[in-house]
Amino acid sequence: MKQSSSAPGRAWEYVDLAAAIADLKEQHYRLLLAVGALAQALEARGVIGPGELDDRAARLDRDAEGPLRPERATRARAASRRPRA
């Protein structure tokens, strides 16, 4: 059976995609190292307290999800107000 001429080109697209993902993973790792080192330096100098960065990150995460929560609560309340058959 003869393969189409686009098959090898398609394979290289997957190789390029895998390489791009590997580059992103490397950048992510280096960024996490930098943030961790920065947090440790700030704690060592007494600028922030132990665990303060984690607390702030958790608060930011909750705040980012905030706009989604009222919509869910509204649906739940609306469902509880429906007349039952």
C-alpha positions in Angstrom: 0.0 0.0 0.0 1.3 3.5 -0.9 1.4 6.2 1.8 0.2 9.6 1.0 2.9 12.3 0.7 1.4 14.3 3.6 2.1 11.5 6.2 5.8 12.4 6.8 5.0 16.1 7.0 2.2 15.4 9.5 4.7 13.4 11.6 7.0 16.4 11.8 4.1 18.5 13.0 3.8 16.2 16.0 7.5 16.3 16.6 7.4 20.1 16.6 4.4 20.1 18.9 6.2 17.8 21.3 9.3 20.0 21.3 7.2 23.1 22.0 5.6 21.3 25.0 9.0 20.3 26.3 10.2 24.0 26.0 7.1 25.1 27.9 7.7 22.6 30.6 11.3 23.8 31.0 10.2 27.4 31.2 7.6 26.4 33.8 10.2 24.6 35.9 12.6 27.5 35.8 9.8 30.0 36.7 8.8 27.8 39.7 12.4 27.7 40.8 12.7 31.5 40.6 9.4 32.1 42.5 10.5 29.6 45.2 13.8 31.3 45.6 12.2 34.7 45.8 9.7 33.5 48.5 12.6 32.0 50.5 14.6 35.2 50.3 11.6 37.3 51.3 10.9 35.0 54.3 14.6 35.0 55.3 14.7 38.8 55.3 11.5 39.0 57.3 9.5 40.8 54.6 6.9 38.1 54.6 6.0 35.6 57.3 6.2 31.8 56.9 3.2 30.6 54.9 2.1 34.1 54.0 2.7 33.5 50.4 0.6 30.3 50.4 -2.2 32.2 52.2 -2.1 35.0 49.6 -2.0 32.5 46.7 -5.1 30.7 48.2 -6.9 34.0 48.5 -6.1 35.0 45.0 -7.3 31.6 43.8 -10.6 32.0 45.7 -11.1 35.5 44.3 -10.4 34.3 40.8 -13.2 31.7 41.1 -15.5 34.2 42.8 -17.5 35.3 39.8 -18.3 31.7 39.1 -19.6 30.9 42.5 -22.7 33.1 42.6 -23.9 31.7 39.3 -23.8 28.2 40.8 -25.5 29.3 44.0 -28.2 31.0 41.9 -28.9 27.8 40.0 -29.1 25.8 43.2 -31.5 28.3 44.7 -33.6 28.4 41.6 -33.7 24.6 41.5 -34.9 24.5 45.2 -37.7 26.9 44.5 -39.2 24.9 41.6 -42.6 23.5 42.5 -42.6 19.8 42.9 -45.0 17.6 41.0 
